[in-house]
Amino acid sequence: MSAWLTMSEAAFAVTTLVCGVWLLRTRSATASGALLAATGIGVFGVIGCAANGATQAVDIGLRITLGVLLSLAVACYPRVQAGVISLTLLSAVGLAGTVMVLAAPAVAWMPLAIVLFLLLAIWWAWENGEAHTRRALMWSTTAWLGACLLIALVSFTGDALAGTAVDPGPLVPLLGLFGPIAMVVGAVSGDVVDVRGIVTPLVVNATVVAVFVAVTVGGLGLVEADRGGPLPLGVVALTCAGLAFAVRPLQVVLRGVVDEVLYGKRPDPLRAASSLVGEVADSPQTGLDALREAMLLPYAAIETSGRVELHSGTPVAYTRTFALTSADQPDTRLIVGVRPGDLRLSADDEQVLRIVTPLFTQTLRAGQLAERLRHSVEREITAVEEERRRLRRDLHDGIGPLLSGAAFTADAAANRVQDSPTESFALIAAVRGEVTAALGEIRRIALDLRPPALDQLGLNGALRQRAESTYGADGRRIEVGVQIEAGPLPAAIEVTTYRIAVEALTNAARHSLARQVRIKVTEDGNTLRINVTDNGASPGPSWEAGTGLTSMHERAELLGGTIHAGPSPTGGRVEATLPLPHSATRRP
């Protein structure tokens, strides 16, 4: 045995032993770790036997370590699965290895049986394993198959170099290092690199090399056998050059075949885009499900501000993100998972998703508007019910007792009219007072519903009338300026504008010691803007929301508007916006 071969075998033994101990220590693949460690120890024993010239012991030791221990380590990886079929395949691997040890060389085909049982065991573990099990199996299987293909290539090269000074034999144990290392990576941290991106190129390129070598050697061998002698070197070179032109087309074809066999058939982009149009328009969730089904994607989700709102499928490590621009929610994204076996989406997939993205944006926008409309209707119904409740309370607690008292007093006056006319007249006067109070209460309720000044004087006149009777907390009159730059308004918007302006004016008079207040109402397209500013001093950096501010917010939100109130460098400021209907729908 050469020194280089001994060193490479020692490297394989050390690597296998260390990887086995690592798997045992991390408890990620206990059975495989123990068998790998035993394999490393066995290879050390083989090296020792070779050093002492025990050729038969070396042969038996290699069969035990590689045919039994290493084969079982691969079959048990990443863990022994329960079930009759799993245990049967595992037993078949061990039995075939034992037969190879005891009956060799009588049963020369037993290594092929071991490989067959190993492939069946790996396939069964893949079919019944979870995501982390499949990831580990992909690492292990890719490494061992790649090592076997390279070892076969080295062996083929060694036969061609026989009788020369070049000995490729030491490369064989070194190529075997990939297997134990991949088993550790797959079991401990299988997602450190997506091994799926390695599987397809490895299988494709290995197949191309095998086909290239087989065609070249087989074809040239047949021609030389027919001619009875070797071909000229130029003919051989031209033949290899001609075959080289077929490498790229063969890679493309094999890539599609391998992808379909390993990961399923890829969809036609144009057909996928056409089938998605109607589905996305129905609802975002239906669109996500249809997107996954049409494009065979493992995962699709809509995320807003880092939070997943809707999702379909199972999250994967590699994803692609597309922005869903929206005025209401600018930080909304469509996230799709990359298919198994790919590290990125193809150009056709990208084009389909760019077509679909605006549809998702429009659907989300429509959903947001529908949700806003629903909340607006709910607020309006709530406000109507609250107003009815308030009216019932005012009628029951205010006018009801007054009218009841008047009725009782009228009865008493009728009973006393014969005996004591003077007392009867006093009771009638009391009835008149109670009826007058009831009329005042009715006027107050009517004023709360809609100020009559709006119908008599309009918005401008009503605000000016209210401004003339506004005084500060110190009793001094406040100078109020009113500027209205808007046409006729719908009744609801007109009342809301009046209420917001009056509430802001009242707050300025009560709390800010303002001497001047400016009310400005302007029409900007389909938006009505209400600005109320004063020159008073604010008590702090922000205003505490009391009854007045809360009332203004509720009135603006009821009509789908917004309001901002707080201190400004020159005093206080209240800014409100209310949406306006089209001109054709406004009252004259």
Secondary structure, 3 states (H helix, E strand, C coil): CCHHHHHHHHHHHHHHHHHHHHHHHHCCCHHHHHHHHHHHHHHHHHHHHHHCCCHHHHHHHHHHHHHHHHHHHHHHCCCCCCCHHHHHHHHHHHHHHHHHHHHCCCCCCHHHHHHHHHHHHHHHHHHHCCHHHHHHHHHHHHHHHHHHHHHHHHHHHHHHCCCCCCCCCCHHHHHCCHHHHHHHHHHHHCCCCCCHHHHHHHHHHHHHHHHHHHHHHHHHHHHHHHHCCCCCHHHHHHHHHHHHCCHHHHHHHHHHHHHHHHHCCCCCHHHHHHHHHHHHHHCHHHHHHHHHHHHCCCEEEEEECCEEEEEEECCCCCEEEEECCCCCCCCEEEEEECCCCCCCCCHHHHHHHHHHHHHHHHHHHHHHHHHHHHHHHHHHHHHHHHHHHHHHHHHHHHHHHHHHHHHHHHHHHHHHCCCCHHHHHHHHHHHHHHHHHHHHHHHHHHHHHCCHHHHHHHHHHHHHHHHHCCECCCCCECEEEEEEECCCCCHHHHHHHHHHHHHHHHHHHHHCCCCEEEEEEEEECCEEEEEEEECCCCCCCCCCCCHHHHHHHHHHHHCCCEEEEEEECCEEEEEEEEECCCHHHCCC
